[in-house]
Amino acid sequence: MNSGKYVFSQLVEFLPQRYFDNIVNKYKGNKYVKHFTCWNQLLVMLFGQLAHRESLRDLIVSIEAHNNKSYHLGFGKSVTRSNLSKANENRHSKIFEEYAYFMIDIARKKRANNSFEINGKIYAFDSTTIDLCLNVFWWAKFRKAKAGIKLHTLYDINTQIPAFIHITEASVNDMNAMDYIPYEYGAYYIFDRGYIDYKRLYNITKHSAYFVIRAKHNLQFKVSKSKKVNKETGVISDHIGKLTGFYVSKYYPKNIRRVIYYDKDTDRTFVYLTNNMALAAEQIALLYKNRWQVELFFKWIKQHLKIKSFWGITENAVRIQINCAIISYCLVAIVEKDLKINRSIYEILQVLSISLLDKTPINDLLASTEYNGVKELLCEQLTLNFFSGQ
C-alpha cells in the first residue's frame, strides 16, 4: 500500500486526521483560511522536527528545494516563511496541545506493559529549563538579563511516554506545577526533594495515590513503628511515624514512612519518604532509582528534537513547537510499536531524519538499515544539505 509514497507521507498515515479536524473546528482554527490550513501547518512543523531543521529559514529553504513534492507531502499549495510564521503566532496553541495529549494517549495504550517489577502505574515528575534570549523572548523574563521557560513533565516509566506536560515561565517554582498533575487512584508518583511540600504531598494521599520523595536534611520525624530490614539489600532502616514540625504536622497529619537506603554503586545514602506502607523497603528504593528516566527524557528530547531553538518568538509559537515535538515523539513511538520494529526511538529518528523523501516502505527502510553507520551517514547528509543550500 506504500508503493510510491514518500516516507514522510507513510508516517502521516499514522496520524488520526479526523480527530485533529474536530479540534480545529472546536477552536475555529481554519476560519478565513484558504490555502495553508492547520493540518498543513501541523505537517510542516512535524517535518521540521523529524528533519532536524535548526531555524524557520532552514525549514522553509528545505521545503522550497522540494517544492514539486509539497502537495504529496501534505503541505498545501505553497509554504512560505510568512504564512508559517503568522500561523504559529495567531492560531490557538490549544489545538496542538489537545492533539498532543490525544497522541500521548494512543502511544501509552499501545506501549502499555507489565515488565516493571512493581505492578501499577508509575510516574516520575520533574522539570527542565529551556534558556531563551531576553531581547527576543521578552514575555518569558526569568532573571535580570535572562529569559526562559520550564517544561514540567509527568513521565510514564512503563511506557516511556510523557503522560502530562505543563509549560510555564522559568521563574515559576517547581512545586506550583504539582497542583496541575492529574493524580490517579493507586498510581505511584516519584519526586526529587525539590518538590517537598507537605500540603501538596498530603493532597496525593487524599487522592488515594502514592508518592516517593527524597527527604530534606532538616527532616523532623518521630518513629512510632520499626520494620525489619535486610541490610544486605542496602536498606539501613525502615520506620513508620509522624512529622513533628509545628506547621508540617498540620500540613501532613497522617503517618508517613521513612526509608534510609545505602546505594553501594554511588556510595551514597538516601532518605526516602512515602505514604505506601505495603511495599518492601528495597522496592521503595527501586522506584526512586527510576526517577532518572525523566531526566534522560529531557536530555534526549533536547538533543534529538527541536525545543531549544525556536521558529517563532511569541509564546503561542513556542507552545505550538513544543507540542509538535511531543507529537513527533509519540508518532515515532506508535510507528515502532505498530510495525514491530525492534529499535529505540532514537535509532528510528536517526534513520527517518535522512530518509523522509525516500520512497522506500518504512518497514523495509528500518529493517534493512545498518544502525552502526547511521551517525556517519547523518553527518554526510547534513554536510550535503549545507553545501546544496538545504
C-alpha positions in Angstrom: 0.0 0.0 0.0 3.0 2.3 0.4 4.3 1.8 -3.1 5.5 5.1 -4.5 4.8 7.1 -1.3 7.4 9.2 0.4 8.5 8.0 3.9 7.0 11.2 5.4 3.7 10.5 3.8 3.7 7.0 5.2 4.3 8.4 8.6 1.4 10.8 8.2 -0.9 7.8 7.8 -0.4 7.0 11.5 -1.9 10.4 12.4 -5.6 10.4 13.1 -6.6 13.4 10.9 -10.3 13.2 11.7 -9.7 13.9 15.4 -7.4 16.7 14.6 -10.1 18.3 12.4 -12.6 18.1 15.2 -10.2 20.0 17.5 -9.6 22.6 14.7 -13.4 23.1 14.3 -13.7 23.5 18.1 -11.2 26.4 18.1 -12.2 27.6 14.6 -8.6 27.3 13.5 -9.4 27.4 9.8 -11.7 30.4 9.9 -10.9 32.7 6.9 -8.1 30.3 5.8 -8.0 29.5 2.1 -4.8 27.6 1.5 -2.5 27.0 4.5 -4.7 25.0 6.9 -4.0 23.9 10.4 -3.4 20.4 9.1 -0.8 21.8 6.6 0.8 23.7 9.5 1.0 20.6 11.6 2.7 18.5 8.9 5.2 21.3 8.1 6.1 21.5 11.8 6.4 17.7 12.1 8.6 17.7 9.0 10.8 20.3 10.6 11.1 18.2 13.8 11.8 14.9 12.1 14.3 16.5 9.6 16.1 18.4 12.4 15.7 21.8 10.9 17.5 24.4 13.0 15.5 27.5 12.2 12.4 28.8 10.4 14.6 29.8 7.5 16.3 26.4 7.4 12.9 24.7 7.4 11.4 26.8 4.6 14.5 26.6 2.4 14.4 22.8 2.7 10.7 22.7 1.7 11.2 25.1 -1.2 14.1 23.0 -2.5 11.5 20.2 -2.9 8.6 22.5 -3.9 7.3 20.0 -6.5 6.7 17.4 -3.7 4.8 19.7 -1.3 1.4 18.6 -2.4 2.2 14.9 -2.0 3.7 15.6 1.4 0.5 17.3 2.6 2.0 20.8 2.9 -0.6 22.5 0.7 -0.2 24.7 -2.3 2.6 26.9 -1.0 4.6 27.1 2.2 6.2 30.5 2.8 8.1 31.9 5.8 5.5 34.5 6.4 2.4 32.2 6.3 4.0 29.6 8.7 5.2 32.4 11.0 1.7 34.0 11.1 0.1 30.7 11.6 2.3 29.9 14.6 1.7 33.3 16.0 -2.0 33.5 15.6 -3.5 30.0 15.6 -4.5 28.8 19.0 -1.8 26.6 20.6 -4.6 24.6 22.4 -5.3 22.9 19.0 -1.8 21.3 19.1 -1.8 20.8 22.8 -5.1 18.8 22.7 -3.8 16.8 19.8 -0.5 16.1 21.6 -2.5 14.7 24.5 -4.5 12.5 22.1 -1.3 11.1 20.6 0.1 10.6 24.1 -3.0 8.6 25.0 -2.6 6.4 21.9 1.1 5.9 22.4 0.7 4.9 26.1 -2.1 2.4 25.3 0.0 0.8 22.6 3.1 0.6 24.7 1.5 -0.5 27.9 3.3 -3.4 29.5 3.8 -5.2 32.9 7.6 -5.6 32.6 8.4 -3.5 35.7 8.9 -5.3 39.0 6.2 -3.3 40.8 2.6 -3.5 39.5 0.7 -0.3 38.8 1.2 3.0 37.0 4.5 4.6 37.9 5.3 8.2 37.1 8.3 10.4 37.6 7.8 14.2 37.8 10.4 16.8 37.1 11.1 19.9 35.1 13.7 21.2 32.8 14.6 24.8 32.0 15.0 26.0 28.4 17.1 29.1 28.2 15.9 31.9 25.9 17.2 35.3 24.8 15.5 38.0 26.8 15.7 40.6 24.0 13.8 38.2 21.7 11.5 36.4 24.1 10.6 39.3 26.3 7.4 37.6 27.6 9.5 34.9 29.4 11.6 37.0 31.7 13.5 34.8 34.1 16.3 36.9 35.6 17.6 40.4 35.1 19.3 39.6 31.8 17.9 36.2 31.0 14.6 34.6 29.7 13.4 31.0 29.9 10.6 28.6 30.1 10.1 25.4 32.1 8.8 22.1 30.8 7.2 20.3 33.8 6.7 16.7 32.8 5.0 13.7 34.3 6.8 10.7 32.7 5.3 7.3 32.5 8.1 4.9 33.5 6.4 1.8 32.0 5.6 3.1 28.5 8.5 5.6 28.3 6.0 8.3 27.2 5.3 11.7 28.9 1.8 11.5 30.3 1.4 15.2 31.2 3.2 18.4 30.1 2.9 21.8 31.7 4.7 24.8 30.2 5.4 27.8 32.4 7.9 30.7 32.6 11.2 29.6 34.1 10.5 31.8 37.2 7.6 29.6 38.3 8.5 27.4 41.3 8.6 23.7 40.5 6.2 22.9 43.4 3.5 25.0 41.9 3.2 22.6 39.0 2.2 19.8 41.3 -1.2 21.5 41.5 -1.9 20.6 37.9 -0.9 16.9 38.0 -3.9 14.6 37.2 -3.4 12.2 40.1 -4.8 8.7 39.5 -6.1 6.2 42.1 -3.4 3.7 43.2 -0.6 5.2 41.0 3.0 5.9 42.2 4.5 9.4 41.8 8.2 9.9 42.2 9.7 13.3 43.1 13.1 14.7 43.9 13.5 16.6 47.2 12.9 20.0 45.4 9.2 19.1 45.5 9.0 18.7 49.3 5.7 20.5 50.1 3.7 18.6 52.7 0.4 20.2 51.8 0.8 19.0 48.2 2.1 15.6 49.3 -0.9 15.2 51.5 -3.1 16.0 48.5 -1.7 12.9 46.8 -2.6 10.8 49.8 -6.2 12.3 49.7 -6.4 11.1 46.0 -5.5 7.5 47.2 -2.3 7.6 45.3 1.3 7.0 46.4 4.4 9.2 46.4 8.1 8.5 46.9 10.3 11.5 47.5 13.7 12.3 48.9 13.7 13.9 52.3 15.5 17.1 53.1 18.3 17.2 55.7 16.2 19.0 58.3 13.5 16.4 58.4 11.7 16.3 61.8 10.4 12.8 62.2 9.1 10.8 65.3 9.3 7.0 65.0 6.2 5.0 66.1 7.0 1.7 64.4 10.1 0.0 63.1 10.1 -2.6 60.3 12.6 -5.5 60.0 15.2 -4.8 57.3 17.7 -6.9 55.4 20.8 -4.8 55.3 22.3 -6.9 52.6 19.8 -5.2 50.2 21.1 -1.8 51.1 18.2 -0.8 53.4 19.6 0.7 56.6 16.3 1.4 58.4 12.6 1.4 57.7 10.3 3.3 60.1 6.7 4.5 60.2 6.0 7.6 62.2 4.8 11.2 62.0 6.3 14.6 61.0 6.9 16.7 64.1 7.4 20.2 62.9 4.7 22.7 64.1 3.4 23.6 60.7 4.5 20.4 58.9 2.5 18.2 61.3 -0.6 20.2 60.4 0.1 20.1 56.7 0.6 16.3 56.8 -1.2 14.9 59.8 -1.2 11.2 58.9 1.5 8.5 59.3 4.4 8.6 56.9 7.1 6.1 56.2 10.9 6.9 56.2 13.3 4.5 54.4 17.1 5.0 54.7 18.9 3.3 51.9 22.6 2.9 51.0 23.5 2.7 47.3 26.8 0.9 47.0 27.1 1.8 43.3 27.3 5.5 44.1 28.5 5.2 47.7 25.7 7.4 48.9 23.0 7.2 51.5 19.4 8.3 50.6 16.5 9.1 52.9 13.1 8.5 51.2 9.6 9.4 52.4 6.5 7.6 51.2 2.9 7.1 52.1 3.0 3.5 50.9 3.2 1.1 53.9 3.0 -2.2 52.0 5.9 -2.3 49.5 9.2 -3.7 50.6 11.8 -1.0 51.5 14.1 -2.1 48.6 11.1 -1.6 46.2 10.7 2.0 47.5 14.4 2.5 46.7 13.9 0.9 43.3 11.0 3.3 42.5 13.2 6.3 43.3 16.1 4.9 41.2 13.8 5.0 38.2 13.3 8.8 38.6 16.4 9.3 36.5 14.4 8.2 33.4 12.6 11.6 33.3 16.0 13.3 33.3 17.1 11.1 30.4 14.0 12.0 28.5 14.7 15.7 28.9 18.3 15.2 27.7 17.1 13.1 24.8 14.4 15.4 23.6 16.7 18.4 23.8 19.3 16.6 21.7 17.1 15.0 19.1 14.0 17.2 18.7 13.7 21.0 18.3 12.8 22.5 21.6 15.9 24.6 22.3 15.9 26.8 19.1 12.5 28.1 18.2 10.9 29.0 14.8 8.8 31.8 16.3 9.3 34.4 19.1 5.8 34.6 20.6 4.6 32.5 23.5 2.0 30.9 21.2 4.6 29.9 18.7 6.8 28.4 21.3 3.9 26.4 22.8 3.0 25.1 19.3 6.6 24.0 18.6 6.9 22.1 21.9 3.6 20.3 21.4 4.7 19.4 17.8 7.9 17.9 19.3 5.8 15.8 21.7 3.5 14.7 18.8 6.6 13.7 16.8 8.0 11.7 19.7 4.6 9.9 20.1 4.3 9.3 16.4 7.6 7.5 16.2 6.7 5.5 19.3 3.4 4.5 17.7 5.2 3.5 14.4 7.7 1.5 16.3 5.0 -0.5 18.1 2.6 -0.9 15.2 5.3 -2.1 12.8 7.0 -4.2 15.5 10.4 -2.6 14.9 12.9 -3.7 17.5 14.8 -0.4 17.6 14.9 2.5 20.0 13.0 5.7 19.2 16.4 7.4 18.9 17.6 5.0 16.3 14.4 5.3 14.3 14.6 9.1 14.4 18.2 9.0 13.1 17.1 6.9 10.1 13.9 8.9 9.4 15.8 12.3 9.5 17.8 11.4 6.4 15.0 9.4 4.6 11.8 11.4 4.8 11.8 12.0 1.0 12.7 8.4 0.1 10.0 6.1 -1.4 11.1 3.0 0.4 8.4 1.3 2.6 9.1 2.2 6.2 9.3 -1.4 7.3 11.9 -2.2 4.7 13.8 1.0 5.4 14.1 0.4 9.2 14.7 -3.3 8.9 17.5 -3.1 6.3 19.4 -0.1 7.8 22.8 -0.8 9.3 22.5 1.2 12.5 26.1 1.3 13.3 26.7 3.6 10.4 23.7 5.8 10.9 25.6 8.6 12.7 28.2 8.7 9.9 25.5 8.7 7.2 23.7 11.5 9.1 26.8 13.7 9.2 27.4 13.2 5.5 23.8 14.1 4.7 23.9 17.2 6.8 27.1 18.3 5.0 25.5 17.7 1.6 22.4 19.7 2.7 24.6 22.6 3.8 26.5 22.8 0.5 23.3 22.4 -1.5 21.6 25.2 0.4 19.1 22.9 2.1 
